[in-house]
Amino acid sequence: MNAPLPDISRTELSPRLSPLQWVGMQAIDLPVTVVEPGYRRELHAQVDAQVDLPAPHVKGIHMSRLYRLVDELGEGIALTPAVLRELLQRMVDSHRDCESHSARLLLNFELLARRNALVTEVLAGWKAYPVTLEAILIQGAFTLRATVQVGYSSTCPCSAALARQLVEQGFNRTFAGQSLLTPESVAAWLRQHATLATPHSQRSEAVVTVDLSGNVTDLRLFGLIDCIEQAVGTPVQTAVKREDEQAFAALNGQNLMFVEDAARRIQAALESGFVDAHVHVRHLESLHPHDASAWASPSQPIAAG
């Protein structure tokens, strides 16, 4: 019963002598603590953790070492760039006997935020924003990128113009030959017929990735999310009453946008405050069975689908 346990990762050679780019684990369940100005919350995350395996003769890495190191993130430590960099370095140090010199972390979680109604006071609801953090340490060079997904509503400008034309035509048919119209009669017609035709709107999403490397001290997740929502002008709502729904309809009417418009708006809004922003927007079409998409990046012209 006291015999030493076998460890074939050390005692056996790899049957095929070749290095591996990354080796490790995926989807480790873990509570993580996200701290932003005015916000501190423990969230459920799934974490990927890997190191490189450049030594061709080493049969395998030490998974349990990585797991124990990653597990420390679940002890209430606030996620910061410095914490992630230190963890990556410890992952590398734990595998010196495997000649590892690089490590990678991928954290996926949903950032929960309390969002107020547009008009009604003391009315609010919870909203989840999917977030991915990718932290990499390659031979001492640290990179950190954050990806957030933000939902919004989009109303098609072309559809709005076509709908307005039908309303105009209906108005002209009703009042043809009448030289004098009172505001009351026009208002009554509009109240009954202004929705003779309506533009199509749809739930849409923006997926934005930015570089957080360098001297940043926090993740700036809410700053990024708020910037995106302000750029599109029509973020999806949580709890609403009729006055909030009406205000949301007004926002959509004042922010007509093609998918190309949305990508350009977001890219322009991010230019001054974020580094190396990559934008992908998708409008889940209500007119078509397919989606409309556009991409924008600092080094490439905007492409529309």
C-alpha positions in Angstrom: 0.0 0.0 0.0 3.0 2.3 0.5 4.5 1.7 -3.0 5.2 4.8 -5.0 2.5 5.6 -7.6 3.6 5.5 -11.2 4.1 8.7 -13.1 4.5 7.7 -16.8 4.6 11.3 -17.9 8.1 11.3 -16.4 9.2 7.8 -16.8 8.1 7.2 -20.4 9.2 9.0 -23.5 6.8 10.3 -26.1 6.3 7.7 -28.9 6.5 10.4 -31.5 9.2 13.1 -30.9 7.5 16.3 -31.8 6.8 19.6 -29.9 3.3 20.8 -29.2 2.0 24.3 -29.4 -0.4 24.2 -26.5 -1.4 21.5 -24.0 -3.8 21.8 -21.1 -7.4 21.9 -20.0 -10.6 23.5 -21.3 -13.9 24.6 -19.6 -12.7 24.5 -16.0 -15.7 25.6 -13.9 -14.6 28.4 -11.5 -16.1 31.4 -9.6 -14.2 34.6 -10.6 -14.5 38.0 -9.0 -14.9 41.0 -11.4 -14.3 44.4 -9.9 -15.1 47.6 -11.8 -15.9 51.2 -10.5 -19.0 50.7 -8.4 -19.2 47.0 -9.1 -18.0 43.9 -7.5 -19.5 40.5 -8.2 -18.6 36.8 -8.2 -19.5 35.2 -11.5 -19.4 31.7 -12.9 -16.6 31.3 -15.5 -15.2 28.5 -17.6 -11.5 28.7 -17.9 -9.1 27.2 -20.4 -5.4 26.9 -19.2 -2.5 25.7 -21.4 1.3 25.7 -21.6 3.4 25.0 -24.6 5.4 21.7 -24.8 8.5 22.4 -26.8 10.4 19.4 -25.6 9.7 16.6 -28.1 10.7 13.8 -25.7 8.4 14.8 -22.9 5.3 12.5 -22.9 2.9 14.9 -21.1 2.5 18.0 -19.0 1.4 18.1 -15.3 -2.4 18.9 -15.6 -2.9 18.9 -11.8 -0.3 21.7 -11.4 -2.2 23.9 -13.8 -5.5 23.1 -12.2 -4.3 24.0 -8.7 -2.8 27.3 -9.9 -6.0 28.3 -11.8 -8.1 27.2 -8.9 -6.6 30.1 -6.9 -8.6 32.5 -9.0 -11.7 31.2 -7.3 -10.6 32.5 -3.9 -12.1 36.0 -4.3 -9.1 37.6 -6.0 -10.2 40.4 -8.3 -9.4 39.8 -12.0 -6.9 42.3 -13.1 -4.2 42.3 -15.9 -1.5 42.0 -13.2 -3.2 39.0 -11.6 -3.5 37.3 -14.9 0.1 38.0 -15.9 1.3 36.6 -12.6 -0.7 33.5 -13.0 0.6 32.9 -16.5 4.2 33.2 -15.2 3.5 30.7 -12.4 2.1 28.3 -15.0 5.3 28.6 -17.0 7.5 28.2 -13.8 5.5 25.1 -12.8 6.6 23.4 -16.0 10.3 24.2 -16.2 10.9 20.4 -16.3 8.9 20.3 -19.5 10.9 23.2 -20.9 7.7 25.3 -21.2 8.2 29.0 -21.8 4.7 30.1 -22.8 1.2 29.9 -21.2 -2.3 30.8 -22.2 -5.6 31.5 -20.3 -9.1 31.9 -21.8 -11.9 33.0 -19.4 -15.5 32.9 -20.5 -18.2 34.4 -18.3 -21.3 36.6 -18.4 -21.0 40.0 -16.8 -24.3 40.7 -14.9 -25.3 44.4 -14.9 -28.3 46.2 -13.4 -29.8 48.4 -16.0 -32.4 51.1 -15.4 -35.6 51.6 -17.5 -35.5 54.5 -20.0 -38.2 56.5 -18.3 -39.8 54.9 -15.3 -37.9 55.7 -12.1 -36.9 52.9 -9.8 -37.6 50.3 -12.5 -34.6 48.2 -13.5 -33.6 44.6 -14.5 -30.6 42.4 -14.9 -28.8 42.1 -18.2 -26.0 39.6 -19.1 -23.1 40.5 -21.3 -21.0 37.6 -22.5 -17.2 38.3 -22.0 -14.1 36.5 -23.1 -10.7 37.3 -21.7 -7.6 35.9 -23.5 -4.3 36.3 -21.7 -1.1 35.0 -23.3 2.5 35.0 -22.1 5.0 34.0 -24.8 8.6 34.1 -23.7 7.9 36.9 -21.3 5.8 39.0 -23.6 2.3 39.5 -22.2 -0.9 40.2 -24.2 -4.4 40.5 -22.9 -7.5 40.9 -25.1 -11.2 41.4 -24.0 -14.2 40.4 -26.2 -17.7 41.5 -25.2 -21.0 40.8 -26.8 -23.7 43.6 -26.7 -27.3 43.3 -27.8 -29.2 46.1 -29.5 -32.1 46.8 -31.8 -31.8 47.9 -35.4 -34.4 49.4 -37.7 -33.7 49.3 -41.4 -33.5 52.7 -43.1 -34.6 51.4 -46.4 -37.6 49.7 -44.9 -38.4 52.9 -43.0 -38.4 55.0 -46.2 -40.6 52.5 -48.0 -43.1 52.5 -45.0 -43.1 56.3 -45.0 -43.9 56.3 -48.7 -47.0 54.1 -48.1 -48.2 56.3 -45.3 -47.7 59.3 -47.5 -49.7 57.7 -50.3 -52.5 56.7 -47.9 -52.7 60.3 -46.6 -52.9 61.7 -50.1 -55.7 59.3 -51.0 -57.7 60.2 -48.0 -57.3 64.0 -48.3 -57.2 64.3 -52.1 -59.0 67.5 -53.3 -59.2 69.0 -49.8 -57.6 72.4 -49.7 -58.1 73.1 -46.0 -57.0 70.6 -43.3 -57.2 71.2 -39.6 -54.5 69.9 -37.3 -57.2 67.9 -35.5 -58.2 66.0 -38.7 -54.6 65.3 -39.6 -53.9 64.1 -36.1 -56.9 61.8 -36.2 -55.8 60.3 -39.4 -52.3 59.7 -38.2 -53.6 58.2 -35.0 -55.5 55.6 -37.0 -53.3 55.1 -40.1 -49.7 56.1 -39.3 -48.9 52.4 -39.0 -50.4 51.7 -42.4 -46.9 50.3 -43.0 -44.1 49.8 -40.5 -40.3 49.3 -41.0 -38.8 46.0 -40.0 -36.6 45.9 -36.9 -34.7 43.1 -35.3 -32.6 42.2 -32.4 -28.9 42.6 -33.3 -25.5 42.0 -31.7 -22.1 43.5 -31.7 -19.0 41.5 -30.8 -16.1 43.7 -30.1 -12.5 42.7 -29.2 -9.9 45.2 -27.9 -6.3 45.0 -26.7 -5.9 45.6 -22.9 -2.1 45.0 -22.9 0.4 47.7 -21.8 0.0 49.6 -18.6 -3.7 49.2 -18.0 -4.6 48.4 -14.4 -8.2 47.2 -14.8 -10.2 45.4 -17.4 -12.5 48.4 -18.3 -15.3 46.0 -19.3 -18.2 48.4 -18.4 -16.4 51.3 -20.1 -16.2 49.2 -23.3 -19.8 48.0 -23.1 -21.2 51.5 -22.4 -19.2 52.9 -25.3 -20.8 50.4 -27.7 -24.3 50.9 -26.3 -24.0 54.7 -26.7 -22.7 54.3 -30.2 -25.7 52.3 -31.5 -28.2 54.2 -29.4 -30.7 51.4 -29.0 -29.5 48.8 -26.5 -32.0 46.1 -25.6 -34.0 46.8 -22.5 -34.9 44.7 -19.4 -37.9 45.8 -17.3 -40.2 48.2 -19.1 -43.6 49.9 -18.8 -45.5 51.4 -21.6 -43.7 54.8 -21.4 -40.4 53.0 -21.5 -41.5 51.0 -24.6 -42.6 54.2 -26.2 -39.2 55.8 -25.5 -37.5 52.7 -27.0 -39.6 53.1 -30.1 -38.5 56.7 -30.4 -34.8 55.7 -30.0 -35.2 53.2 -32.9 -36.9 55.8 -35.0 -34.1 58.3 -34.4 -31.3 55.7 -34.9 -32.2 54.0 -38.2 -29.2 51.9 -39.3 -27.9 49.4 -41.8 -25.4 46.8 -40.5 -22.7 48.9 -42.1 -23.9 52.0 -40.2 -23.7 50.1 -36.9 -20.2 48.8 -37.6 -18.9 52.3 -38.5 -20.6 53.9 -35.5 -19.0 51.5 -33.1 -15.6 51.6 -34.7 -15.6 55.4 -34.6 -16.7 55.5 -30.9 -13.9 53.1 -29.9 -11.0 54.9 -31.7 -10.2 57.4 -29.0 -10.4 55.2 -25.9 -9.5 51.6 -26.9 -6.6 50.0 -28.7 -6.7 47.7 -31.7 -10.5 47.4 -31.7 -12.1 44.7 -33.9 -15.9 44.9 -34.5 -18.3 42.3 -35.8 -22.0 43.2 -36.0 -24.8 41.0 -36.9 -28.5 41.9 -37.6 -30.7 38.9 -37.1 -33.0 39.8 -40.0 -36.8 39.8 -39.6 -37.2 40.2 -43.4 -34.8 37.4 -44.4 -34.0 33.9 -43.1 -30.4 34.9 -43.1 -28.4 37.5 -41.2 -26.7 40.7 -42.3 -23.1 41.1 -41.0 -20.3 43.6 -41.1 -16.7 43.7 -39.8 -14.4 46.6 -39.0 -10.8 46.6 -37.8 -8.0 49.3 -37.6 -6.0 47.8 -40.4 -8.7 46.9 -42.9 -11.5 48.7 -44.6 -15.0 48.0 -43.3 -16.6 45.0 -45.0 -20.4 44.6 -45.2 -22.3 41.5 -45.8 
